[in-house]
Amino acid sequence: MTNQDRRGVATSAADQTEIDAVDDALELFLDYELSAGAAVKQVLGDHPGSVLATVVRGYMMLMLETVAVQPKVAALAQAALGESDHAVERERLHLRALGQWAAGDVRTAASTWDRLLAQDPLDLLALKMHHYTTFWTGRANVLLATVESVLDAWDETTAGYDHVLGMYAFALNETGRFEHAEEIGRRAVAANAEDLWSVHAVAHALEMQGDLAGGDALFDVEPDQWATKNPFVGHMWWHAGLFAWSRGDYDRVLTLYDERLRPASTEFFLDLQNLSSLLTRLELAGVDVGHRWDELGDYAADRIGDHVLTFTDVHCALTLLRTGRTEELTAFTTSLQAHRAAVSSDDATGPATVGLDVAIELCHALELDAAGDPVAAAERLAAVRGDLGPIGGSHAQRDLFDLLLIDLVERARDLDQALALLRARARRWPRSAPTWHRYAAALAAAGRPGESDDAARRAMEITGS
């Protein structure tokens, strides 16, 4: 005999106490609460045979995105499968997906979650895991299609609908529907302001629309408002930093870095992405960031051989470049190539391996830059500029590589290419003061003073000075 969770999805939980405890832990997990891990452990302490609690624990471990946890999770999934005679089919499929993900086969795990959602579109856990892994493999169209395939089964009366709206908003943003993304995201936040993913989706929509005032308002929160949240909160403050950077308020960016991002930093993979990309943006705008790179270089060097998330890989390589660790950068690239070679040949055209191929090209471009050859580095980076989707990350995150390319072509003294890139960037990001400042300088260097003055005025309109 089976019971049902709050959404009416089947579970083998023995009694209502266990069902409620698992649902409560899942809600904490979806709200990015620090206490989620302890809650899941408590469920397993009180109900050692809880299949779903085991699955959630395994998923949380894999979301640390380090090879260190993979054998542990694989063993956990295998043991649970061997003892899951009482499990319903849904739970057995979750255990299967857990094992597939732990083995590094994210594509097959996503297919298993697809099957789960086809059987029951109210399986919120399957939807969240599909959404998470699909984002990090850069499949924006699949991100949207999967949420849209289940939307009709949900409404305001269904527990967790706010989380579905948040995922829908984010998927809309990554497929270029920014205004609709903001609308849906704000509905999600109004229903549940504790779900950071929904707030995050609104931040992305505002960023892509150049709504700096809206971004400032979104992050006008009390310092302790997110005190109970897990390290993802650092990424929220990264977004606040982007809005300040776009205004040219670099002092504000440094303050956010020191007081919000850095204190939130752990060895969580997203920390390196947040911190290194923000420091790079500042340096490309001519800001002296002091000794802030030092600890990041140590962390990046420690990640050599720990290849799980391609987007983190490229930020590790970037950090090694920016900290002058050329030998470690070479070692990292070699390690990434070995990892790519070890990937099963039957996945040779899969999004994970395509992402690795692009990441390796990016690493080679960074190596050429480290060797003092910005011309060759720019050529290598430009060759993959239009193919960055498979490395994962969002539009806002991948924009960093356009900034790096502009810097490279300028250092390569290719003024025509720099002007072309800056002209396109100014159109795409018209509310970016750093872009207009750089465009003004390039126009001046090209002997076009009138246009340079116009670009400088655009920058001043944004900065208010």
C-alpha positions as CSV (number, residue, x, y, z in Angstrom):
1,M,0.0,0.0,0.0
2,T,1.3,3.4,-0.9
3,N,0.6,6.9,0.3
4,Q,0.9,10.3,-1.3
5,D,2.9,13.5,-0.7
6,R,1.4,17.0,-0.6
7,R,1.1,17.0,-4.4
8,G,-0.6,13.6,-4.5
9,V,2.6,11.9,-5.8
10,A,3.1,8.3,-4.7
11,T,5.5,7.5,-1.9
12,S,6.3,4.3,0.0
13,A,6.6,6.3,3.3
14,A,5.0,4.2,6.0
15,D,3.0,6.9,7.8
16,Q,2.0,10.5,7.7
17,T,4.8,11.6,10.0
18,E,7.4,10.4,7.5
19,I,5.6,11.9,4.6
20,D,5.4,15.3,6.3
21,A,9.0,15.1,7.4
22,V,10.2,14.4,3.8
23,D,8.0,17.1,2.4
24,D,9.2,19.6,5.0
25,A,12.9,18.7,4.2
26,L,12.2,19.1,0.4
27,E,10.7,22.5,1.0
28,L,13.8,23.6,2.9
29,F,15.9,22.3,0.1
30,L,14.0,24.2,-2.6
31,D,14.1,27.3,-0.5
32,Y,17.9,27.1,-0.3
33,E,17.9,26.9,3.5
34,L,21.0,25.8,5.3
35,S,19.0,23.6,7.6
36,A,17.9,21.4,4.7
37,G,20.8,19.0,5.1
38,A,20.2,18.5,8.8
39,A,16.5,18.0,8.1
40,V,17.1,15.2,5.7
41,K,19.5,13.6,8.1
42,Q,16.9,13.8,10.8
43,V,14.3,12.1,8.5
44,L,16.8,9.3,7.9
45,G,17.5,9.0,11.6
46,D,13.8,8.7,12.4
47,H,13.0,6.7,9.3
48,P,16.1,4.8,8.2
49,G,14.3,3.2,5.3
50,S,13.0,6.4,3.8
51,V,13.8,6.1,0.1
52,L,13.0,9.7,-0.9
53,A,15.0,11.1,2.0
54,T,17.9,9.0,0.8
55,V,17.5,10.3,-2.7
56,V,17.3,14.0,-1.6
57,R,20.5,13.5,0.5
58,G,22.3,12.0,-2.5
59,Y,21.1,14.8,-4.8
60,M,22.3,17.4,-2.3
61,M,25.7,15.7,-2.1
62,L,26.1,15.7,-5.9
63,M,25.2,19.4,-6.1
64,L,28.5,20.1,-4.4
65,E,29.9,19.3,-7.8
66,T,33.1,17.6,-6.8
67,V,34.4,14.2,-7.7
68,A,35.0,13.5,-4.0
69,V,31.4,12.8,-3.4
70,Q,30.6,10.7,-6.4
71,P,31.8,7.3,-5.1
72,K,29.9,7.9,-1.8
73,V,26.7,8.7,-3.6
74,A,27.1,5.8,-6.1
75,A,27.4,3.4,-3.1
76,L,24.5,5.1,-1.4
77,A,22.3,4.7,-4.5
78,Q,23.4,1.1,-5.0
79,A,22.7,0.1,-1.4
80,A,19.3,1.8,-1.4
81,L,18.4,0.0,-4.7
82,G,19.3,-3.3,-3.1
83,E,17.0,-2.6,-0.1
84,S,14.1,-1.0,-2.0
85,D,11.7,-3.8,-2.3
86,H,9.1,-1.7,-0.6
87,A,9.7,1.3,-2.9
88,V,7.2,2.5,-5.5
89,E,8.3,2.8,-9.1
90,R,8.8,6.5,-8.8
91,E,11.3,6.1,-6.0
92,R,13.2,3.3,-7.8
93,L,13.5,5.6,-10.8
94,H,14.9,8.4,-8.6
95,L,17.4,6.0,-7.2
96,R,18.4,5.0,-10.8
97,A,18.8,8.7,-11.7
98,L,20.9,9.2,-8.6
99,G,23.2,6.4,-9.6
100,Q,23.5,7.6,-13.2
101,W,24.3,11.1,-12.1
102,A,26.9,9.8,-9.6
103,A,28.5,7.9,-12.4
104,G,28.8,11.2,-14.4
105,D,26.1,10.3,-16.9
106,V,24.0,13.4,-16.5
107,R,22.3,12.9,-19.9
108,T,20.9,9.5,-18.9
109,A,19.8,10.8,-15.5
110,A,17.9,13.6,-17.3
111,S,16.2,11.0,-19.4
112,T,15.2,9.2,-16.3
113,W,13.7,12.4,-14.8
114,D,11.9,12.9,-18.1
115,R,10.3,9.5,-17.7
116,L,9.3,10.4,-14.1
117,L,7.7,13.6,-15.2
118,A,5.9,11.9,-18.1
119,Q,4.4,9.5,-15.5
120,D,3.6,12.2,-13.0
121,P,4.2,15.9,-13.9
122,L,3.7,16.8,-10.2
123,D,7.0,15.2,-9.2
124,L,8.6,18.4,-8.1
125,L,11.9,16.8,-7.1
126,A,12.3,15.3,-10.6
127,L,11.5,18.7,-12.1
128,K,14.0,20.5,-10.0
129,M,16.9,18.0,-10.6
130,H,16.1,18.1,-14.4
131,H,16.1,21.9,-14.3
132,Y,19.4,22.1,-12.4
133,T,21.4,19.7,-14.5
134,T,20.0,20.9,-17.8
135,F,21.1,24.4,-16.9
136,W,24.6,23.3,-16.2
137,T,24.8,21.5,-19.5
138,G,23.7,24.6,-21.4
139,R,20.5,23.2,-23.0
140,A,18.2,26.3,-22.7
141,N,15.6,25.1,-25.1
142,V,15.2,21.8,-23.1
143,L,15.1,23.8,-19.9
144,L,12.0,25.6,-21.1
145,A,10.4,22.7,-22.9
146,T,10.5,20.5,-19.8
147,V,8.8,23.1,-17.6
148,E,6.2,23.8,-20.2
149,S,5.5,20.1,-20.5
150,V,4.3,19.9,-16.9
151,L,2.7,23.4,-16.4
152,D,-0.9,22.4,-17.2
153,A,-0.8,19.9,-14.3
154,W,-0.1,22.7,-11.8
155,D,-2.0,25.7,-10.4
156,E,-2.1,27.9,-7.3
157,T,-3.7,25.2,-5.3
158,T,-0.8,22.7,-5.7
159,A,1.9,22.7,-3.1
160,G,5.2,24.0,-4.6
161,Y,3.6,25.8,-7.5
162,D,5.7,28.8,-6.7
163,H,8.9,26.8,-7.3
164,V,7.6,25.7,-10.7
165,L,6.9,29.4,-11.6
166,G,10.5,30.2,-10.6
167,M,11.9,27.5,-12.8
168,Y,9.6,28.7,-15.7
169,A,10.7,32.3,-15.3
170,F,14.4,31.3,-15.4
171,A,13.9,29.1,-18.5
172,L,12.0,31.9,-20.2
173,N,14.9,34.2,-19.5
174,E,17.5,31.8,-20.9
175,T,15.5,31.5,-24.1
176,G,15.4,35.3,-24.6
177,R,11.9,36.0,-23.4
178,F,13.0,38.6,-20.8
179,E,9.8,40.6,-20.2
180,H,7.7,37.4,-19.7
181,A,10.4,36.0,-17.5
182,E,10.2,39.0,-15.2
183,E,6.4,38.8,-15.1
184,I,6.4,35.1,-14.1
185,G,9.3,35.5,-11.8
186,R,7.6,38.3,-9.9
187,R,4.5,36.1,-9.5
188,A,6.8,33.4,-8.1
189,V,8.4,35.8,-5.6
190,A,5.1,37.2,-4.5
191,A,4.0,33.6,-3.7
192,N,7.2,32.7,-2.0
193,A,10.0,35.2,-1.4
194,E,12.0,32.5,0.3
195,D,12.8,30.7,-2.9
196,L,16.1,32.3,-4.0
197,W,15.8,30.7,-7.4
198,S,12.7,32.8,-8.1
199,V,14.4,36.0,-6.9
200,H,17.4,35.0,-9.0
201,A,15.2,34.6,-12.1
202,V,13.9,38.1,-11.7
203,A,17.5,39.4,-11.3
204,H,18.4,37.8,-14.6
205,A,15.4,39.2,-16.4
206,L,16.2,42.7,-15.1
207,E,19.9,42.3,-16.0
208,M,19.1,41.3,-19.6
209,Q,16.7,44.2,-19.9
210,G,19.2,46.7,-18.5
211,D,16.9,47.7,-15.7
212,L,19.5,48.9,-13.2
213,A,17.0,50.7,-11.0
214,G,14.9,47.5,-10.8
215,G,18.0,45.5,-9.9
216,D,18.9,47.9,-7.1
217,A,15.4,47.7,-5.7
218,L,15.4,43.9,-5.9
219,F,18.5,43.7,-3.8
220,D,17.5,46.5,-1.3
221,V,17.2,43.9,1.5
222,E,18.3,43.8,5.1
223,P,21.8,42.3,5.6
224,D,20.4,39.4,7.6
225,Q,17.4,38.7,5.4
226,W,19.2,35.7,3.8
227,A,21.2,34.8,6.8
228,T,19.6,31.3,6.9
229,K,20.3,30.5,3.3
230,N,22.9,28.2,1.9
231,P,26.0,29.4,-0.1
232,F,23.9,30.1,-3.2
233,V,23.2,33.4,-1.5
234,G,26.7,34.5,-2.6
235,H,25.5,34.2,-6.2
236,M,22.6,36.5,-5.3
237,W,25.0,39.2,-4.2
238,W,27.0,38.6,-7.4
239,H,24.0,39.7,-9.3
240,A,23.8,42.8,-7.1
241,G,27.4,43.4,-8.0
242,L,26.6,43.2,-11.7
243,F,24.0,46.0,-11.4
244,A,26.6,48.2,-9.6
245,W,29.3,47.3,-12.2
246,S,26.9,48.3,-15.0
247,R,26.4,51.7,-13.3
248,G,30.2,52.1,-13.1
249,D,29.9,52.1,-9.3
250,Y,33.1,50.1,-8.7
251,D,33.4,51.1,-5.0
252,R,30.0,49.5,-4.5
253,V,31.1,46.3,-6.3
254,L,34.2,46.1,-4.0
255,T,32.0,46.6,-0.9
256,L,29.6,43.9,-2.0
257,Y,32.6,41.6,-2.7
258,D,34.1,42.1,0.7
259,E,31.0,42.3,2.8
260,R,28.6,40.0,1.0
261,L,30.3,37.6,-1.5
262,R,33.5,36.9,0.3
263,P,32.0,36.2,3.8
264,A,29.5,33.8,2.1
265,S,32.4,32.0,0.4
266,T,33.1,28.3,1.1
267,E,34.6,25.7,-1.1
268,F,31.2,25.6,-2.8
269,F,31.9,25.5,-6.6
270,L,29.8,28.6,-7.3
271,D,32.0,30.7,-5.1
272,L,34.9,30.6,-7.5
273,Q,32.7,31.4,-10.4
274,N,31.2,34.4,-8.6
275,L,34.4,35.8,-7.2
276,S,36.7,35.3,-10.2
277,S,34.2,36.7,-12.7
278,L,33.5,39.8,-10.6
279,L,37.2,40.5,-10.1
280,T,37.9,40.0,-13.8
281,R,35.1,42.5,-14.7
282,L,36.6,45.0,-12.3
283,E,40.1,44.6,-13.6
284,L,38.9,44.9,-17.2
285,A,37.3,48.2,-16.2
286,G,40.7,49.4,-14.9
287,V,40.0,48.8,-11.2
288,D,42.8,47.7,-8.8
289,V,41.4,44.8,-6.8
290,G,44.5,44.5,-4.5
291,H,45.2,41.0,-3.1
292,R,41.7,39.6,-3.5
293,W,42.9,37.1,-6.2
294,D,45.4,35.4,-3.9
295,E,43.2,32.9,-2.1
296,L,41.3,32.2,-5.4
297,G,44.5,31.1,-7.0
298,D,45.1,28.6,-4.3
299,Y,41.6,27.2,-4.6
300,A,41.8,26.9,-8.4
301,A,45.1,25.1,-8.2
302,D,43.5,22.6,-5.8
303,R,40.8,21.8,-8.4
304,I,43.2,20.4,-10.9
305,G,41.8,16.9,-11.6
306,D,38.4,17.7,-10.1
307,H,36.4,18.0,-13.3
308,V,32.6,17.8,-12.8
309,L,31.1,21.1,-13.9
310,T,32.5,22.5,-17.1
311,F,31.6,26.1,-16.2
312,T,33.6,25.8,-13.0
313,D,36.5,24.4,-15.1
314,V,36.8,27.5,-17.3
315,H,36.7,29.8,-14.2
316,C,39.4,27.8,-12.6
317,A,41.5,28.2,-15.7
318,L,40.7,31.9,-15.8
319,T,41.7,32.3,-12.1
320,L,45.0,30.6,-12.8
321,L,45.7,33.0,-15.6
322,R,44.7,36.1,-13.6
323,T,47.0,35.0,-10.7
324,G,50.0,34.4,-13.0
325,R,50.0,30.6,-12.3
326,T,51.1,29.6,-15.8
327,E,52.4,26.2,-14.9
328,E,49.2,25.3,-13.0
329,L,47.2,26.6,-15.9
330,T,49.0,24.2,-18.3
331,A,48.5,21.4,-15.8
332,F,44.9,22.2,-15.5
333,T,44.4,22.2,-19.3
334,T,46.2,18.9,-19.5
335,S,44.1,17.4,-16.8
336,L,40.9,18.6,-18.5
337,Q,42.0,17.1,-21.8
338,A,42.6,13.8,-20.0
339,H,39.2,14.0,-18.5
340,R,37.7,14.6,-21.9
341,A,39.5,11.6,-23.3
342,A,38.1,9.4,-20.5
343,V,34.5,10.3,-21.4
344,S,32.7,7.3,-22.9
345,S,32.8,7.4,-26.7
346,D,29.1,6.8,-26.9
347,D,28.5,10.3,-25.5
348,A,30.9,11.9,-28.0
349,T,28.2,14.3,-29.3
350,G,26.4,14.8,-26.0
351,P,26.1,18.2,-24.5
352,A,28.5,17.4,-21.7
353,T,31.3,16.4,-24.1
354,V,30.6,19.3,-26.5
355,G,30.9,21.6,-23.5
356,L,34.3,20.0,-22.6
357,D,35.6,20.5,-26.1
358,V,34.6,24.2,-26.0
359,A,36.1,24.5,-22.5
360,I,39.4,23.1,-23.7
361,E,39.5,25.6,-26.5
362,L,38.9,28.4,-23.9
363,C,41.8,27.0,-21.8
364,H,44.1,27.0,-24.8
365,A,43.1,30.7,-25.5
366,L,44.0,31.5,-21.9
367,E,47.3,29.7,-22.2
368,L,48.2,31.7,-25.2
369,D,47.3,34.9,-23.3
370,A,49.5,33.7,-20.5
371,A,52.3,33.2,-23.0
372,G,52.1,36.8,-24.1
373,D,50.4,36.2,-27.4
374,P,47.1,38.1,-27.4
375,V,46.7,37.8,-31.2
376,A,46.6,34.0,-31.1
377,A,44.6,34.0,-27.9
378,A,42.0,36.3,-29.5
379,E,41.8,34.1,-32.6
380,R,41.2,31.0,-30.5
381,L,38.6,32.6,-28.3
382,A,36.8,34.2,-31.2
383,A,36.6,30.8,-32.9
384,V,34.3,29.5,-30.1
385,R,32.6,32.7,-29.1
386,G,29.3,31.6,-30.7
387,D,29.4,28.1,-29.2
388,L,29.6,28.8,-25.5
389,G,26.2,27.5,-24.6
390,P,27.2,23.9,-23.9
391,I,29.7,25.0,-21.1
392,G,26.6,25.9,-19.1
393,G,25.9,29.0,-17.2
394,S,23.6,31.9,-18.1
395,H,23.7,34.7,-20.6
396,A,24.8,37.0,-17.9
397,Q,27.6,34.7,-16.8
398,R,28.9,33.8,-20.2
399,D,29.0,37.5,-21.1
400,L,32.4,37.5,-19.3
401,F,34.0,35.8,-22.3
402,D,32.9,38.6,-24.6
403,L,34.6,41.1,-22.3
404,L,37.7,39.0,-22.3
405,L,37.7,38.9,-26.1
406,I,37.4,42.7,-26.4
407,D,40.3,43.0,-24.0
408,L,42.4,40.6,-26.1
409,V,41.7,42.2,-29.5
410,E,42.6,45.6,-28.0
411,R,45.8,44.3,-26.6
412,A,46.4,42.7,-30.1
413,R,46.1,46.2,-31.5
414,D,43.2,45.1,-33.7
415,L,41.2,48.3,-33.5
416,D,38.7,47.5,-36.2
417,Q,37.7,44.2,-34.5
418,A,37.6,46.0,-31.1
419,L,35.2,48.6,-32.5
420,A,33.0,45.9,-34.1
421,L,32.8,44.0,-30.8
422,L,32.1,47.1,-28.8
423,R,29.5,48.4,-31.2
424,A,27.7,45.1,-30.9
425,R,28.1,45.0,-27.2
426,A,26.7,48.5,-26.8
427,R,23.6,47.5,-28.7
428,R,23.1,44.4,-26.6
429,W,23.9,46.0,-23.2
430,P,22.9,49.7,-23.7
431,R,22.8,50.3,-20.0
432,S,26.5,49.3,-19.3
433,A,28.7,52.3,-18.3
434,P,31.9,50.2,-18.6
435,T,31.0,49.3,-22.2
436,W,30.4,52.9,-23.2
437,H,33.6,54.1,-21.5
438,R,35.6,51.5,-23.4
439,Y,33.8,52.2,-26.6
440,A,34.5,55.9,-26.2
441,A,38.2,55.2,-25.7
442,A,38.3,52.9,-28.8
443,L,36.5,55.5,-30.9
444,A,39.0,58.2,-29.8
445,A,41.9,55.9,-30.7
446,A,40.4,55.5,-34.1
447,G,40.3,59.2,-34.7
448,R,36.5,59.6,-34.3
449,P,36.2,62.3,-31.6
450,G,32.6,63.2,-32.2
451,E,31.4,59.6,-31.8
452,S,33.8,59.2,-28.9
453,D,32.2,62.1,-27.1
454,D,28.7,60.7,-27.8
455,A,29.7,57.4,-26.3
456,A,31.3,59.1,-23.2
457,R,28.0,61.0,-22.7
458,R,26.1,57.7,-22.8
459,A,28.4,56.4,-20.0
460,M,27.9,59.6,-18.0
461,E,24.1,59.3,-18.3
462,I,24.3,55.9,-16.7
463,T,26.7,56.8,-13.9
464,G,24.9,60.0,-13.2
465,S,28.2,62.0,-13.3
